[in-house]
Amino acid sequence: MTAPTPPVRDLVRALHSEELPAYVYDLTALREHLAGVREALPSSVELYYAAKANPEPEILTALRPYVDGYEVSSGGELRHVGKAVPGAPLAFGGPGKTPAEIDEALERGVERFHVESVYELRMLAELAARHAGDRRIAVLPRFNLPVGGGALDGSALAMGGRPTPFGVDPSQADEVVALLTDGSLPHLELRGIHAHLASGLEAPEQLAVAEAIVAWAVRLAAWHGFPLAEVTLGGGMAVDYADPGARFDWTAYGAGLARLAAAHPGLTLRIEPGRALTAYCGWYATEVLDVKRSHGAEFAVVRGGTHHLRTPATKGHDQPCTVLPSDEPWPHAWPRPVASGDRVTLAGQLCTPKDVLAREVPAPGLRAGDRVVFGVAGAYAWNISHHDFLMHPRPGFHFLV
Ligand SMILES: Cc1ncc(COP(=O)(O)O)c(C=O)c1O
């Protein structure tokens, strides 16, 4: 479902034109969704939320009862999440961690470090020797694993199994494990293995990837004789913008993870999704300013645009949307701009042809003043957008509890 929930619809209708565009989040819908996800997962599987998907404090707080912790990927996220949900366990990932960020993470007592390279491992060891005292820092090296069987073929955003700047190459696994187990880095503890190989995978592919990661990690641990306590399987559960009513099959995925966990007693499995947790609880609401024809095609220009909601531009899709026709009489003496055809392309206010939110939307009779509510806008939306381009006003933010 991408149509706005009744409370979102009511709020969007009630807002004054000048209060648009606005992001509206339905936190009740978010909590219901998370309860379902949690219910589908075995209780032994740890669920971390990848804060980069949507770090609004209200979202982070609403998620707290359902997640075991948060995955953060920068010093900024570390501070921000630490403030929004104080005391929640944090896993610190991301490539290119600076010494200052690592220092801060150590000082804040971050629970897990996802180490992305040998350089980073040595830097962490050096800084931990200065800051960690008697504490041993839990490390999960992130590996860029080759996953066979075509499991990553469906991914629009693969980060593993091919040349990328992410994680440690598997050819360096022996070196990394040796460093962590031969006593040369005494302040670090090899707690397990981390992998995040792709985004946008459906449950069967996610399970195939999970099985491959665990099998690889188990072999590595057996080869080196270290106790494998944890495997983090990453995020990347699919959100289908072209078929927004479809949902990632958490039930099938949870059942598969239960089988995997049962086959490896004593091993903690952890996942860290972002998009599939928060995408459906957010809407970007706006209003049609103008409707015009151009070379045989029809365009509606809406308040705002991809500088607020960059998701369709980055992913190359049409953002699902719902039109809420205006009840207001047209206040001007001249004719109201109205679409004459059935299909209208919804563009924003930026001076670039790339500022398109959705193409050829069925919207017969769309008029200036009608409201358009874009769904699936709760993840990688506002926070990945280029807000300052053209200096239009920022949207409003509303969190319906
Ligand atoms: C290391 C890591 N974990 C988790 C995620 C979350 O992925 P998604 O939002 O697709 O679930 C990302 C996204 O880039 C990531 O880089």
The ligand as an SDF file (V2000), in Angstrom:
LIG
                    3D

 16 16  0  0  0  0  0  0  0  0999 V2000
   26.8830   -1.8370    5.5000 C   0  0  0  0  0  0  0  0  0  0  0  0
   25.4370   -1.6150    5.2320 C   0  0  0  0  0  0  0  0  0  0  0  0
   24.5210   -2.2350    6.0000 N   0  0  0  0  0  0  0  0  0  0  0  0
   23.1860   -2.0510    5.8010 C   0  0  0  0  0  0  0  0  0  0  0  0
   22.7290   -1.2330    4.7980 C   0  0  0  0  0  0  0  0  0  0  0  0
   21.2520   -1.0510    4.6320 C   0  0  0  0  0  0  0  0  0  0  0  0
   20.8240   -1.4610    3.3900 O   0  0  0  0  0  0  0  0  0  0  0  0
   19.2660   -1.3830    3.0200 P   0  0  0  0  0  0  0  0  0  0  0  0
   18.8120   -0.0370    3.3830 O   0  0  0  0  0  0  0  0  0  0  0  0
   19.2280   -1.6470    1.5670 O   0  0  0  0  0  0  0  0  0  0  0  0
   18.5730   -2.4490    3.8210 O   0  0  0  0  0  0  0  0  0  0  0  0
   23.6460   -0.5660    3.9730 C   0  0  0  0  0  0  0  0  0  0  0  0
   23.2070    0.2990    2.8840 C   0  0  0  0  0  0  0  0  0  0  0  0
   23.9400    0.8340    2.0980 O   0  0  0  0  0  0  0  0  0  0  0  0
   25.0460   -0.7630    4.1910 C   0  0  0  0  0  0  0  0  0  0  0  0
   25.9680   -0.1420    3.4410 O   0  0  0  0  0  0  0  0  0  0  0  0
  1  2  1  0
  2  3  1  0
  2 15  2  0
  3  4  2  0
  4  5  1  0
  5  6  1  0
  5 12  2  0
  6  7  1  0
  7  8  1  0
  8  9  2  0
  8 10  1  0
  8 11  1  0
 12 13  1  0
 12 15  1  0
 13 14  2  0
 15 16  1  0
M  END
$$$$
